């Protein structure tokens, strides 16, 4: 889109220089076009002079000064300057921006979506909390990141699947059964020793009480009772997890059971592939994986000497199953404490014959809740953590989702509960939502005043000449670049950053400019600008999973 116009200006400048012999015809070009961080440095900046310098054996500054003259002659360019040691900053003509706004208004906000994926199928596995306890705020942050990333990739040319992996066959589920069993005995008046390695949260006692209250039959034998209670408790907890996620606005295409890997034979198939390729080997009575063939990591056990499979074995099988379902790229969203697990899993994907770039990871860093300026736990009801449900009840879905996306996922997040509840511009989500509501109010006032708000795409955008108006147009069209960058880097937080910057410029414009004036043509042009801006804000909020209210 606009970058193609920017590239055309640069290439035309190079071609002019080639025609007069200043640059040879066989130069190799792989220059970068960026948006300058500092305002006043132009619409775009390029490093083309630095790319040409070693080929021409000249200083980048000299090459940049030579190209400026050619670029200034372009009928697309408004201004060109040289910065630093040879960067070229340039701006497009105002009428190009005005026309782009008109085009966007006619074609819709969808015209700003970049096709990054080209139809590639991506499976995002996220949350995947074991059904041994309720979701905590760390899971909530991972749920928000995964859900928004899925929305983002879906808008940028990918076919996206959302999956939750349920560990229903591991030791932790049996530990839950034993925890429930002992709490049940306590509630029945028996004295029991409750070890520290069992689940300590009050939710376990509540589960045991439900067994009594609902008359759930429990087998007589201890081991049978533990197995039965493990199935009951994990199923009940999983129902709660599903309900909390639904309340949070997160849905999944598939809940994948670990046990199905064994039932379907994928685990056996995986081990056979690794043995056939010489990547699985016997040592000390166990079966090992040659991690060191692919990554700087030690070899790992697949089957222990007692014949029990490790979690690593089922994880490899799970990823094989994903690829067998014709996904091109897999994205795993994990807690930051799983960082050390990445090399071995990346190695396993290569062992299965895939490129390691076909598996990508996002790590979710810890969340600290802040209240009255101090870190707090919201209750001890759920043990040593704060549940997602508690935060949802405290601040609501919109603030919860938006705040979880206010920092990069692998950076520690301080979640200020008091700020999240404020109904003022101090609250970032309120600040963005209020911009949408304010524009809606402008349109209500316009209709009440008898202003023609129909067919705004036909408005004359040449009346949008104020610096703030042209700046808003630039930021509206930048939505394309933000979505592209966020999708390529798997960084959904870029969308919230963009929305806050965008609406900040709108609020400033609104406070300085009378939108509904006496000049009908100017008014319609400004309404077109705000209508398109409203569409971008609504679209961005929808991507983040936050409502766009008409009144506040």
C-alpha positions in Angstrom: 0.0 0.0 0.0 1.7 3.2 1.2 5.0 1.4 1.5 4.8 0.5 -2.2 4.5 4.3 -2.9 7.5 5.0 -0.7 9.5 2.2 -2.4 8.5 3.7 -5.8 9.9 7.1 -4.8 13.2 5.5 -3.7 13.5 3.3 -6.8 12.6 6.2 -9.1 15.4 8.2 -7.5 17.9 5.4 -8.0 16.8 5.0 -11.7 17.4 8.7 -12.3 20.9 8.4 -10.8 21.5 5.3 -13.0 20.4 7.2 -16.1 23.1 9.9 -15.6 25.7 7.3 -14.6 26.0 8.2 -10.9 24.9 4.6 -9.9 25.8 1.6 -12.0 22.9 -0.5 -13.4 23.8 -3.7 -11.6 23.5 -2.6 -7.9 21.8 -4.9 -5.5 19.1 -3.3 -3.5 17.5 -4.6 -0.3 16.8 -1.4 1.6 14.5 -0.9 4.6 11.6 1.6 4.8 10.6 2.6 8.3 8.3 5.1 10.0 10.5 7.5 11.9 10.0 7.4 15.7 10.4 11.2 16.0 7.7 13.4 14.6 9.0 16.0 12.1 11.4 13.5 10.5 9.0 12.8 7.7 6.5 10.0 6.9 9.2 7.5 6.0 12.9 6.9 6.4 15.2 4.6 4.4 18.7 3.2 4.8 19.2 2.8 1.0 22.4 5.0 1.1 24.0 2.5 3.6 23.1 -0.4 1.3 24.7 1.2 -1.7 27.8 2.5 0.1 29.9 -0.7 0.0 28.9 -1.4 -3.6 29.7 2.2 -4.8 32.7 2.5 -2.4 31.4 5.9 -1.3 30.2 7.4 2.0 26.5 6.9 2.8 26.1 10.6 3.4 27.4 11.5 -0.1 25.1 8.9 -1.7 22.1 10.2 0.3 22.8 13.8 -0.8 23.0 12.6 -4.4 19.6 10.8 -4.2 17.8 13.6 -2.5 17.7 15.7 -5.7 16.2 12.9 -7.7 13.6 12.0 -5.0 12.6 15.7 -4.6 11.6 15.7 -8.3 9.0 13.0 -7.7 5.4 14.0 -8.1 4.6 11.8 -5.1 7.0 13.4 -2.7 6.4 16.5 -0.6 9.8 16.9 1.1 13.1 15.0 1.3 15.9 15.5 3.9 19.1 13.7 4.9 19.6 12.8 8.5 22.6 11.6 10.5 25.3 9.7 8.6 23.1 9.1 5.5 19.5 8.2 6.4 16.9 9.7 4.0 13.7 11.0 5.5 10.8 11.9 3.2 7.1 12.8 3.2 4.3 12.1 0.8 2.1 14.8 -0.7 -0.9 15.8 1.3 -3.3 14.9 -1.5 -2.0 11.3 -1.4 -3.0 11.0 2.3 -6.4 12.6 1.6 -7.1 10.2 -1.3 -6.0 7.2 0.9 -8.6 8.3 3.5 -11.2 8.4 0.8 -10.2 5.0 -0.5 -10.3 3.5 3.0 -13.8 5.0 3.7 -15.1 3.5 0.4 -13.5 0.1 0.7 -13.9 -0.3 4.5 -11.5 -0.9 7.3 -10.9 -4.4 6.0 -8.9 -2.8 3.2 -6.2 -2.0 5.8 -5.7 -5.7 6.7 -2.4 -7.0 5.4 -2.1 -10.5 3.9 0.8 -11.8 6.0 -0.3 -15.4 6.1 -1.1 -16.2 2.5 -3.6 -18.8 3.8 -1.1 -20.7 6.0 -2.8 -22.8 8.6 -1.7 -21.9 12.2 -2.6 -23.8 15.4 -2.4 -21.8 18.6 -2.3 -23.9 21.7 -2.8 -21.7 24.8 -3.9 -21.8 28.4 -3.8 -25.6 28.6 -3.9 -25.4 32.4 -4.1 -28.8 34.1 -7.6 -29.4 35.4 -6.3 -29.6 39.0 -7.4 -26.1 40.1 -9.1 -22.9 38.9 -7.4 -20.6 36.5 -5.1 -18.0 38.1 -4.2 -14.5 36.7 -1.2 -15.9 34.9 -3.5 -18.2 33.0 -5.8 -15.2 32.3 -2.9 -13.3 30.8 -2.0 -16.2 28.6 -5.7 -16.6 27.6 -5.9 -12.9 26.6 -2.6 -13.1 24.6 -3.6 -16.3 22.8 -7.1 -15.1 22.0 -6.0 -11.8 20.6 -3.2 -13.4 18.7 -5.7 -15.8 17.1 -7.9 -12.8 16.2 -4.9 -10.9 14.8 -3.7 -13.8 12.6 -7.2 -14.4 11.4 -7.3 -10.8 10.1 -3.9 -11.1 8.4 -4.4 -13.9 6.0 -4.0 -17.0 8.2 -6.4 -19.9 8.9 -6.3 -20.2 12.6 -7.2 -23.0 15.0 -7.4 -22.5 18.8 -6.6 -25.5 21.0 -6.5 -26.3 24.7 -4.4 -29.3 25.7 -5.8 -31.2 28.7 -3.4 -33.3 30.7 -6.0 -35.9 31.8 -3.6 -38.9 32.1 -0.8 -37.7 34.3 0.4 -37.9 37.9 -1.1 -34.5 38.7 -4.6 -35.8 38.1 -4.0 -38.7 40.5 -2.6 -36.2 43.0 -5.9 -34.3 42.7 -7.8 -37.5 43.3 -5.8 -38.2 46.4 -6.2 -34.6 47.7 -9.9 -34.8 47.3 -10.0 -38.3 48.9 -8.2 -37.1 52.1 -10.4 -33.9 52.3 -13.4 -36.1 52.0 -12.2 -38.3 54.9 -11.6 -35.1 57.0 -15.2 -33.9 56.3 -16.5 -37.2 57.4 -14.7 -36.7 60.8 -11.6 -38.8 60.2 -8.2 -37.6 61.3 -5.8 -37.7 58.3 -2.3 -36.7 57.6 -2.5 -34.2 54.7 1.0 -33.9 53.0 2.3 -30.6 51.7 2.8 -32.1 48.2 -1.0 -32.4 47.7 -3.2 -29.5 46.5 -3.6 -27.0 49.4 -6.3 -24.7 48.1 -9.7 -24.5 49.7 -11.3 -25.5 46.4 -10.2 -29.1 47.1 -12.3 -29.1 50.3 -15.2 -27.5 48.4 -15.0 -30.4 45.8 -15.0 -33.0 48.6 -18.1 -31.3 50.1 -19.9 -31.4 46.8 -19.3 -35.1 46.7 -21.1 -35.4 50.0 -23.9 -32.9 49.2 -24.6 -34.4 45.8 -24.4 -38.0 47.0 -21.7 -38.9 44.5 -20.9 -42.6 44.9 -17.3 -43.4 45.9 -15.8 -46.9 45.6 -14.9 -48.7 48.9 -11.3 -49.4 48.1 -8.8 -46.5 48.6 -7.1 -46.8 45.2 -10.4 -47.1 43.4 -11.8 -44.2 45.4 -8.8 -42.0 44.4 -9.2 -42.9 40.7 -13.0 -42.1 40.9 -12.5 -38.9 42.7 -9.7 -37.8 40.3 -12.1 -38.2 37.4 -14.9 -36.4 39.2 -12.7 -33.5 40.5 -10.8 -32.9 37.3 -14.1 -32.9 35.3 -15.7 -30.5 37.7 -12.7 -28.2 37.6 -12.5 -28.3 33.8 -16.2 -27.3 33.7 -15.3 -24.3 35.8 -12.3 -23.4 33.6 -14.6 -23.5 30.5 -17.1 -21.3 32.2 -14.4 -18.8 33.3 -12.9 -18.7 29.8 -16.4 -18.1 28.3 -17.0 -15.3 30.7 -13.6 -13.9 29.7 -14.6 -14.0 26.0 -12.2 -16.9 25.1 -13.3 -19.9 23.1 -11.5 -22.9 21.6 -12.0 -24.9 18.5 -10.8 -28.0 20.3 -10.1 -29.4 23.7 -7.5 -32.1 23.1 -7.1 -34.9 25.7 -3.6 -36.2 26.4 -5.1 -39.7 26.8 -6.3 -39.6 23.2 -2.6 -39.7 22.1 -2.3 -43.2 23.6 -5.7 -44.4 22.5 -5.0 -43.3 18.9 -1.6 -44.9 18.7 0.2 -41.6 18.0 2.6 -42.2 20.9 3.7 -45.5 19.5 4.0 -44.0 16.1 6.2 -41.2 17.4 8.5 -43.6 19.2 8.8 -45.8 16.0 9.7 -42.7 13.9 12.4 -41.7 16.4 13.8 -45.2 16.6 13.8 -45.6 12.8 15.7 -42.3 12.4 18.3 -43.2 15.0 17.2 -40.3 17.3 16.0 -42.6 20.1 18.6 -44.7 21.8 18.9 -47.1 24.7 21.0 -46.3 27.8 20.9 -47.5 31.4 17.7 -49.4 30.7 15.9 -46.3 29.5 15.0 -44.9 26.1 16.6 -41.5 25.3 16.2 -38.7 22.8 19.3 -37.2 21.1 18.5 -33.6 21.7 22.1 -32.7 21.2 21.8 -33.5 17.5 19.7 -30.4 17.0 20.0 -28.0 19.9 22.5 -27.1 22.6 20.8 -29.1 25.2 21.3 -32.4 27.0 19.8 -35.6 25.8 16.4 -36.3 27.4 14.6 -39.5 28.6 11.6 -40.7 26.6 10.8 -43.9 28.5 12.1 -44.4 32.0 13.8 -47.6 33.2 10.5 -48.7 34.8 8.8 -48.5 31.5 6.8 -45.3 32.2 6.7 -42.7 29.4 7.8 -39.1 30.3 5.8 -36.0 29.6 8.3 -35.3 26.9 7.2 -38.4 25.0 3.6 -37.3 24.9 4.6 -33.8 24.0 6.4 -34.9 20.9 3.5 -37.1 20.0 1.1 -34.2 20.5 3.1 -32.0 18.1 3.3 -34.9 15.6 -0.5 -35.1 15.8 -0.8 -31.4 15.2 1.3 -31.6 12.0 -0.7 -34.6 10.9 -3.7 -32.4 11.0 -2.1 -30.3 8.2 -1.1 -27.2 10.2 1.8 -25.3 8.7 2.8 -23.4 11.8 2.3 -24.3 15.5 2.3 -21.6 18.2 2.7 -22.7 21.8 1.9 -20.2 24.5 3.5 -21.1 27.8 4.3 -19.7 31.2 7.7 -18.2 31.5 8.8 -20.9 33.9 8.8 -23.3 30.9 11.5 -21.5 29.1 14.1 -24.2 29.6 11.7 -26.7 27.9 11.9 -24.9 24.5 15.2 -26.4 23.1 14.2 -30.0 23.6 10.7 -29.5 22.0 12.2 -27.5 19.1 14.7 -30.4 18.6 11.8 -32.9 18.6 10.1 -31.0 15.8 13.3 -31.1 13.7 13.6 -34.8 14.5 10.1 -35.3 13.0 11.3 -33.8 9.8 10.0 -30.2 10.2 11.8 -26.9 10.1 12.2 -25.6 13.7 10.6 -22.3 12.6 7.4 -24.3 12.1 7.1 -24.2 15.9 7.1 -20.9 17.6 6.7 -20.0 21.3 5.3 -17.1 23.3 6.2 -17.0 27.0 3.8 -15.4 29.5 5.6 -13.6 32.3 4.1 -13.2 35.8 1.4 -10.8 36.8 1.5 -8.8 40.0 -1.8 -7.3 41.3 -1.5 -3.8 42.7 -4.1 -2.2 45.0 -3.7 1.1 46.8 -0.2 1.2 45.4 0.8 -2.1 47.0 1.1 -5.7 45.7 -1.8 -7.7 47.1 -3.5 -11.1 46.9 -7.2 -10.7 46.5 -8.1 -13.6 48.8 -6.8 -16.8 50.2 -9.9 -18.7 49.1 -8.0 -20.4 46.3 -4.7 -21.1 48.0 -1.5 -19.4 47.0 -2.8 -17.6 43.9 -5.4 -15.2 42.7 -7.9 -16.6 40.3 -8.9 -15.1 37.0 -12.5 -15.2 38.2 -11.7 -12.9 41.1 -10.1 -10.3 38.8 -13.0 -10.5 36.4 -15.4 -9.9 39.2 -13.3 -7.0 40.4 -12.7 -5.0 37.2 -14.8 -6.6 34.4 -13.9 -8.3 31.1 -12.9 -5.2 29.1 -10.4 -3.8 31.6 -9.1 -7.3 32.3 -8.4 -8.1 28.7 -7.0 -4.7 27.8 -4.7 -4.5 30.8 -3.3 -8.0 30.1 -2.2 -6.7 26.7 -0.6 -3.5 27.9 2.9 -5.0 28.0 4.8 -7.5 25.8 3.9 -11.0 27.0 7.4 -11.9 28.2 7.6 -8.8 30.4 6.4 -8.7 33.9 3.1 -7.0 34.3 1.8 -4.9 37.2 -2.0 -4.9 37.1 -3.3 -1.9 38.9 -6.8 -2.8 40.1 -7.7 0.7 41.2 -6.7 2.2 37.8 -8.6 -0.5 36.0 -11.8 0.6 37.7 -11.4 4.3 37.2 -13.9 6.1 34.8 -11.5 8.7 33.7 -8.8 9.2 31.0 -6.2 7.9 33.5 -7.6 4.4 32.8 -6.2 3.3 29.4 -9.2 1.2 28.4 -11.6 3.9 29.3 -9.4 6.4 27.4 -9.8 4.3 24.2 -13.5 3.5 24.7 -14.3 7.1 25.4 -12.8 8.1 22.1 -15.3 5.8 20.3 -18.2 7.1 22.4 -17.2 10.7 21.8 -17.2 10.2 18.0 -20.6 8.5 18.3 -21.8 11.6 20.3 -20.5 13.9 17.5 -22.6 12.0 15.0 -25.7 12.1 17.2 -25.3 15.9 17.5 -24.8 16.2 13.7 -28.0 14.3 13.0 -29.9 16.4 15.5 -28.6 19.6 13.9 -29.7 18.3 10.5 -26.2 17.7 9.1 -26.1 15.3 6.2 -24.1 12.3 7.5 -25.0 10.0 4.5 -22.6 9.0 1.7 -19.6 10.5 3.6 -17.2 8.6 1.2 -18.2 11.2 -1.4 -17.0 14.1 0.9 -14.2 16.3 -0.5 -11.1 15.4 1.6 -9.1 18.3 0.2 -10.7 20.3 3.0 -8.7 18.3 5.5 -5.7 20.5 5.6 -5.0 21.0 9.3 -1.8 19.4 10.5 -3.8 17.4 13.1 -6.1 16.1 10.4 -3.4 14.9 8.2 -1.7 13.4 11.2 -4.9 11.5 12.1 -5.1 10.2 8.5 -1.5 8.9 8.7 -2.3 7.1 12.0 -5.5 5.6 10.6 -3.6 4.1 7.7 -0.8 3.0 10.0 -3.2 0.4 11.3 -2.1 -1.7 8.3 1.5 -1.6 9.4 0.7 -2.3 13.0 -1.3 -5.4 12.1 1.5 -6.5 9.8 4.2 -6.1 12.4 2.2 -7.6 15.2 1.3 -10.7 13.1 4.9 -11.3 11.9 6.4 -10.9 15.3 3.5 -12.6 17.2 3.1 -9.5 19.4 -0.6 -8.7 19.9 0.2 -6.0 22.5 1.2 -3.7 19.6 -2.5 -3.3 18.9 -3.3 -1.8 22.4 -0.2 0.4 22.1 -1.4 1.7 18.8 -5.0 2.3 20.0 -3.7 4.4 22.9 -1.5 6.5 20.7 -4.3 6.9 18.1 -7.0 8.1 20.4 -4.6 10.4 22.2 -4.2 12.2 18.9 -8.0 12.2 18.4 -8.7 13.7 21.8 -6.1 16.4 21.2 -7.7 17.2 17.8 -11.2 17.2 19.3 -10.2 19.7 22.0 -8.8 22.1 19.5 -11.1 21.8 16.5 -14.8 22.4 15.9 -16.0 19.5 13.9 -19.5 20.7 13.3 -19.0 24.1 11.8 -20.8 26.5 9.4 -19.0 25.3 6.3 -21.0 22.2 5.1 -18.2 20.9 2.9 -15.6 21.1 5.7 -18.0 19.5 8.2 -18.6 16.6 5.9 -14.9 16.1 5.3 -14.3 16.1 9.0 -17.1 13.6 9.6 -15.6 11.3 7.0 -12.3 11.5 8.9 -14.0 10.7 12.2 -16.2 8.0 10.7 -13.1 6.2 9.4 -11.3 6.8 12.7 -14.3 5.3 14.6 -14.1 2.2 12.4 -10.5 1.7 13.2 -11.0 2.1 16.9 -14.0 -0.3 16.8 -12.0 -2.8 14.8 -9.0 -2.6 17.0 -11.1 -3.0 20.2 -12.9 -5.9 18.6 -9.6 -7.5 17.9 -8.6 -7.2 21.6 -12.0 -8.4 22.6 -13.1 -5.2 24.2 -16.4 -3.5 23.7 -16.8 -0.2 21.8 -19.6 1.6 23.7 -21.7 4.3 22.0 -22.3 6.2 25.2 -20.2 6.5 28.4 
